Amino acid sequence: MRDFIGYANRPPTVRWPGNAGVAVNFVLNYEEGSEYSLGDGDGRSEGALIEVNAVRVKTGDRDFASESMYEYGARVGFWRVYRLFRERNLPLTIFAAALALERNGDVAKAIAETDWDIVAHGYRWIEHYNLDEATERQHIAKAHASILNSVGRAPEGWYCRYSPSAHTRRLVVEHGGYSYDSDAYNDEVPYWLSVEGKQHLVLPYSLVTNDAKLLAGGGIETAGDYAQFLIDTFEVLRAEGRQTPRMMSIGLHPRVVGHPGRFAGLVKFLDHVAASQDVWIARRADIADHWRAVMPPEGKVA
């Protein structure tokens, strides 16, 4: 059943740590090596989130250009973002497609050596709404086990590629290894749901403040456009945060924001946030833990 009400005009009045009004969470989606490819028996190469808007290579033929753009994310983009967040000692959440980490031990090791939290982004970067229930159950379990093996710690949350299936949330809860999911875009703070009689936490994500917009042809094309859009969003949320907590999820992709001309916009936004008050930069797991403490399920509004 869809919920059009949520917190409505009864928003939470709790605060984030440090009495902050807005929690900012940076998410690095690591998918490179788990996307559609002929080598994995998919019958086609990946056509999404690459530098061209139309498929150029005939379906069924190998798209070496697309593959190369994804390789850039793993070879260059990841390490550029990695260095930035390490140098600034900033928390980061990794949305990891498990197979991508299996195929890049250097990246898995680098993540393992941080305290960044991990959200399973599927075993592969494929649409779960196209999977039958039994296959989806296998993928959810396989992603958890694979990430634990690759990084040495298990993912705490779950997030599908774009949209879940009708079964996803129930299967995530059934698995038992995930403490929340982010398969929702419908709010700016976490909320609780009852799933099969169990209370389950949802931390909504955003495709609005996502670097994918730099490839979408929607008017955000330069580093300046990107930075200003993030700054404007942040300032509105920070103002509202004086009365009710807000959460800002910033989705990043190594093959997108990892390019220098876009990366400059991310740096500009980080500089703006660093000079601001009333903000808590947090891992997604930290936000989930705090919400459980201050808004346990028995006190939920939604």
C-alpha positions in Angstrom: 0.0 0.0 0.0 1.3 3.4 -0.9 1.7 6.1 1.8 1.0 9.6 0.7 1.0 11.0 4.2 4.3 10.2 6.0 5.1 12.7 8.7 2.8 15.3 7.1 2.5 18.4 9.3 3.8 16.5 12.3 7.5 16.4 11.4 10.0 15.0 14.0 11.5 17.6 16.3 14.5 15.5 17.3 18.1 16.7 16.6 21.1 15.2 15.0 24.3 14.9 17.0 25.9 18.2 17.9 22.4 19.8 17.7 22.7 19.8 13.9 19.7 20.5 11.8 20.8 18.7 8.6 22.7 15.4 8.2 24.8 15.2 5.0 25.6 11.7 3.7 28.0 11.2 0.7 27.4 7.9 -1.1 30.0 6.5 -3.6 28.3 4.0 -5.9 30.9 1.4 -6.8 29.5 -0.6 -9.7 32.4 -0.9 -12.2 32.8 -4.5 -13.3 29.3 -5.6 -12.2 27.3 -4.0 -15.1 25.8 -5.7 -18.1 28.4 -7.2 -20.4 28.8 -9.9 -23.0 31.5 -11.5 -20.9 29.0 -12.2 -18.1 26.5 -13.8 -20.5 24.1 -10.8 -20.7 24.0 -10.6 -24.4 24.7 -6.9 -24.4 27.0 -4.2 -23.1 25.9 -1.7 -20.5 24.3 1.5 -21.9 23.5 3.5 -18.8 25.4 6.2 -17.1 28.0 6.5 -19.8 29.2 9.6 -21.8 26.8 9.2 -24.7 23.0 9.3 -24.7 22.3 6.7 -27.3 23.6 3.2 -27.9 26.1 3.3 -30.7 27.1 -0.4 -30.9 24.6 -3.0 -32.2 23.0 -5.0 -29.4 24.7 -8.3 -29.1 28.1 -6.8 -30.1 30.6 -5.9 -27.5 30.7 -2.1 -26.8 34.4 -1.5 -26.0 33.8 2.2 -25.4 31.2 1.6 -22.7 33.5 -1.0 -21.1 36.3 1.5 -21.1 34.2 4.2 -19.5 33.4 1.9 -16.7 37.1 0.9 -16.4 37.9 4.6 -15.9 35.7 4.6 -12.8 37.7 1.8 -11.2 41.2 2.8 -12.5 41.0 6.5 -11.9 37.7 7.9 -10.6 37.5 5.8 -7.5 41.0 6.8 -6.4 40.4 10.5 -7.0 37.3 10.4 -4.7 39.1 8.1 -2.3 42.0 10.5 -1.8 39.7 13.5 -1.4 37.7 12.0 1.4 40.8 10.5 3.1 42.7 13.7 3.0 39.8 15.6 4.5 39.0 12.8 7.0 35.4 12.7 5.9 33.0 9.8 6.3 31.7 8.1 3.2 29.2 5.4 2.5 29.9 2.8 -0.2 27.0 1.5 -2.2 28.8 -1.6 -3.5 27.8 -4.0 -6.2 29.5 -7.1 -4.8 30.9 -8.5 -8.0 32.7 -5.1 -8.7 34.6 -5.6 -5.4 35.4 -9.2 -6.2 37.0 -8.0 -9.4 39.1 -5.2 -7.9 41.0 -6.4 -4.8 42.8 -3.1 -4.6 39.6 -1.1 -4.2 38.2 -3.7 -1.7 41.4 -3.5 0.3 41.3 0.3 0.3 37.7 0.4 1.6 38.6 -2.3 4.2 41.3 0.0 5.6 38.8 2.8 6.2 35.8 3.0 8.6 33.4 3.8 5.8 30.2 1.8 5.9 28.9 -0.4 3.2 25.4 -0.8 1.6 24.9 -3.8 -0.7 24.0 -2.5 -4.1 23.1 -5.9 -5.5 25.4 -8.8 -6.3 25.5 -7.3 -9.8 24.4 -3.8 -11.0 21.2 -5.1 -12.6 17.6 -4.4 -12.1 16.0 -6.5 -9.4 12.5 -5.8 -10.7 13.4 -8.1 -13.6 14.3 -11.0 -11.4 12.0 -13.7 -10.2 11.6 -14.1 -6.5 13.8 -17.1 -6.1 16.7 -15.5 -8.1 16.3 -12.2 -6.2 16.6 -14.1 -2.9 19.8 -15.7 -4.1 21.2 -12.3 -5.2 20.5 -10.6 -1.8 22.2 -13.4 0.1 25.1 -13.7 -2.3 25.7 -9.9 -2.2 25.9 -10.0 1.6 28.3 -13.0 1.7 30.5 -11.6 -1.1 31.0 -8.2 0.4 31.8 -9.7 3.8 34.4 -11.8 2.1 35.9 -9.0 0.0 36.0 -6.3 2.6 36.0 -8.2 5.9 32.8 -6.6 7.1 29.3 -7.1 6.1 27.0 -4.5 4.4 24.6 -2.9 6.9 22.0 -1.6 4.4 20.5 -2.6 1.0 19.8 -0.5 -2.1 18.7 -1.8 -5.5 19.6 -0.4 -8.9 17.0 2.3 -9.4 13.9 0.4 -8.1 13.1 -2.6 -6.0 10.8 -5.4 -7.1 7.5 -6.1 -5.3 9.4 -8.7 -3.2 12.7 -6.9 -2.4 12.0 -5.4 1.0 10.4 -8.6 2.3 13.4 -10.6 1.1 15.8 -8.2 2.6 14.1 -8.5 6.0 13.8 -12.2 5.6 17.6 -12.5 5.0 18.2 -10.9 8.4 21.7 -9.5 7.7 20.5 -6.0 6.7 19.5 -3.4 9.3 17.8 -1.0 6.9 17.2 -0.3 3.2 17.3 2.8 1.0 14.9 1.7 -1.7 12.8 4.8 -1.4 12.9 8.4 -2.6 9.8 9.7 -0.7 11.2 11.6 2.3 14.1 13.6 3.8 14.4 11.7 7.1 14.2 8.0 8.0 11.0 6.2 8.9 9.8 2.8 10.1 7.6 0.3 8.3 6.1 -3.0 9.4 7.3 -5.8 7.1 5.9 -9.3 7.7 5.2 -8.2 11.3 8.8 -6.8 11.9 9.7 -3.2 12.3 12.0 -2.2 9.5 13.9 1.1 9.0 14.0 2.9 5.7 16.6 5.6 5.0 15.4 7.3 1.8 17.9 8.0 -0.9 17.8 10.7 -3.7 18.3 10.8 -7.4 17.9 14.6 -7.3 21.2 15.4 -5.6 23.0 12.7 -7.6 25.9 13.2 -10.0 23.9 11.2 -12.6 22.3 14.5 -13.4 25.6 15.5 -15.0 24.8 12.9 -17.7 21.1 13.3 -17.9 21.0 16.5 -20.1 18.8 18.3 -17.6 20.7 21.5 -17.4 23.3 20.5 -14.8 26.4 20.1 -17.0 29.3 22.0 -15.5 31.1 21.8 -12.2 29.7 25.2 -11.3 26.1 24.1 -12.1 26.6 21.0 -10.0 28.1 22.7 -7.0 25.5 25.5 -7.0 22.7 23.0 -7.1 24.1 21.1 -4.2 24.7 24.3 -2.3 21.2 25.6 -2.9 19.7 22.3 -1.8 21.9 22.2 1.3 21.0 25.8 2.3 17.2 25.2 2.1 17.6 22.0 4.2 19.8 23.8 6.7 17.2 26.5 7.1 14.4 24.0 7.6 16.6 22.1 10.0 16.2 24.8 12.6 12.7 23.3 13.2 12.9 19.7 12.0 15.8 17.4 11.1 16.6 17.0 7.4 18.8 14.5 5.6 20.7 15.2 2.3 22.0 12.2 0.4 24.6 13.0 -2.3 25.1 10.1 -4.8 28.4 9.9 -6.5 29.8 7.6 -9.2 33.5 7.1 -9.9 33.0 7.2 -13.6 31.0 10.4 -13.4 32.2 12.8 -10.7 35.6 11.2 -10.9 36.4 13.2 -14.0 38.4 16.4 -13.2 35.9 18.9 -14.6 33.1 17.5 -12.5 35.2 16.7 -9.5 35.9 20.4 -9.1 32.2 20.9 -8.3 32.3 18.3 -5.6 35.3 20.0 -4.0 33.5 23.4 -4.1 30.5 21.9 -2.3 32.7 20.3 0.3 34.4 23.6 0.9 31.0 25.2 1.4 29.8 22.6 3.8 33.0 22.8 5.8 32.5 26.5 6.4 28.8 26.0 7.5 27.2 25.5 10.9 24.4 23.2 12.0 25.6 20.3 9.8 26.5 16.7 10.7 28.4 14.8 8.0 27.7 11.2 8.6 27.9 7.7 7.3 24.5 6.2 6.5 25.0 3.7 9.3 25.5 6.5 11.7 22.2 8.1 10.6 20.4 4.8 11.0 21.9 4.2 14.5 21.0 7.7 15.6 17.4 7.4 14.3 16.9 4.1 16.2 18.1 5.8 19.4 15.9 9.0 19.1 13.0 7.7 17.1 12.5 4.0 18.0 9.7 2.2 16.1 7.3 2.5 19.0 7.5 6.3 18.7 7.2 6.5 14.9 4.8 9.0 13.4 4.5 7.5 9.9 
